[in-house]
Amino acid sequence: MEYFLQSSDYVAVSFWLVSIAMVASTTFFFYEGMFVKASWRTSMVVAGLVTLIAAIHYYYMREFWVHTGESPTVYRYIDWLLTVPLQMIEFYLILVAAGLAVSSSVFWRLLLGTMVMLLGGYSGEAGWVTPSLGFVIGMTGWVIIVFEIFRGEANVAASKNKSLKQAFDALRMIVLIGWAIYPIGYIFGFLTPMIGGSIIYEDALNIIYNLADFINKILFGLIIWNAAIKDTIRK
Ligand SMILES: *C/C=C(C)/C=C/C=C(C)/C=C/C1=C(C)CCCC1(C)C
């Protein structure tokens, strides 16, 4: 058992780097949020809350990894359970910030997709069901979310406002492409044991998930910041 992070432990180093990046982005989002148009402030605060919640979990996950050498699965999913719904609220908030009316059922459908996706993934990772069944359930939840933002009511509302449409399009590319990194991590971790022994698969799983969180939480917030700034300058 190690008390401190070993420089040769590159998975632990990746936990460390993401922790710091999350703290730095939180500061940035909260600070910048004070200078954007009032209707965007809640969106900026929520972007900062996502990275703040992640930062706390990353410190904890790094410790867990350093001491046990095992995947911090429970903490990872608690983090996702808190932050993914907040990101789904963002889709709703930016529509409202742009003065567009959407029914709250948009948010409930996004939340339903989130729950199915995370419950499926966790069941597979925790061994409640087979890894492949967990994967299929998780993918189903993701498809519900993708359908809602590409074909559902939110999409129709967003297309009515040009500047918002840009931000909305960028955010949904995150959900489509950035989020695809997670199932890839799951495949490496659980569906390709032939790639190597258990050590390699825990490493790959955590490195890929850490990279995914780095992109999908920080870039997500930056897109909202960019839209907020543009809308503020334009007046
Ligand atoms: C901030 C955290 C985020 C944006 C987490 C997103 C997590 C996912 C998109 C997870 C997706 C999964 C699947 C689509 C199928 C396999 C199981 C999961 C949970 C890894």
The ligand as an SDF file (V2000), in Angstrom:
LIG
                    3D

 20 20  0  0  0  0  0  0  0  0999 V2000
  -19.4820   14.6670  -16.0690 C   0  0  0  0  0  0  0  0  0  0  0  0
  -19.7800   13.3220  -16.3640 C   0  0  0  0  0  0  0  0  0  0  0  0
  -20.3130   12.8690  -17.5220 C   0  0  0  0  0  0  0  0  0  0  0  0
  -20.6520   13.7980  -18.6540 C   0  0  0  0  0  0  0  0  0  0  0  0
  -20.5290   11.4680  -17.6200 C   0  0  0  0  0  0  0  0  0  0  0  0
  -21.0600   10.8460  -18.6770 C   0  0  0  0  0  0  0  0  0  0  0  0
  -21.1780    9.4340  -18.6960 C   0  0  0  0  0  0  0  0  0  0  0  0
  -21.5850    8.6910  -19.7680 C   0  0  0  0  0  0  0  0  0  0  0  0
  -21.9910    9.3340  -21.0600 C   0  0  0  0  0  0  0  0  0  0  0  0
  -21.6150    7.2470  -19.6410 C   0  0  0  0  0  0  0  0  0  0  0  0
  -22.0470    6.4130  -20.5910 C   0  0  0  0  0  0  0  0  0  0  0  0
  -22.1260    4.9410  -20.5690 C   0  0  0  0  0  0  0  0  0  0  0  0
  -22.6920    4.3420  -21.6990 C   0  0  0  0  0  0  0  0  0  0  0  0
  -23.2460    5.1400  -22.8300 C   0  0  0  0  0  0  0  0  0  0  0  0
  -22.7990    2.8520  -21.8510 C   0  0  0  0  0  0  0  0  0  0  0  0
  -21.8770    2.1160  -20.9340 C   0  0  0  0  0  0  0  0  0  0  0  0
  -21.9420    2.6110  -19.5580 C   0  0  0  0  0  0  0  0  0  0  0  0
  -21.6190    4.1000  -19.4110 C   0  0  0  0  0  0  0  0  0  0  0  0
  -22.2860    4.5060  -18.1090 C   0  0  0  0  0  0  0  0  0  0  0  0
  -20.0960    4.2510  -19.2680 C   0  0  0  0  0  0  0  0  0  0  0  0
  1  2  1  0
  2  3  2  0
  3  4  1  0
  3  5  1  0
  5  6  2  0
  6  7  1  0
  7  8  2  0
  8  9  1  0
  8 10  1  0
 10 11  2  0
 11 12  1  0
 12 13  2  0
 12 18  1  0
 13 14  1  0
 13 15  1  0
 15 16  1  0
 16 17  1  0
 17 18  1  0
 18 19  1  0
 18 20  1  0
M  END
$$$$
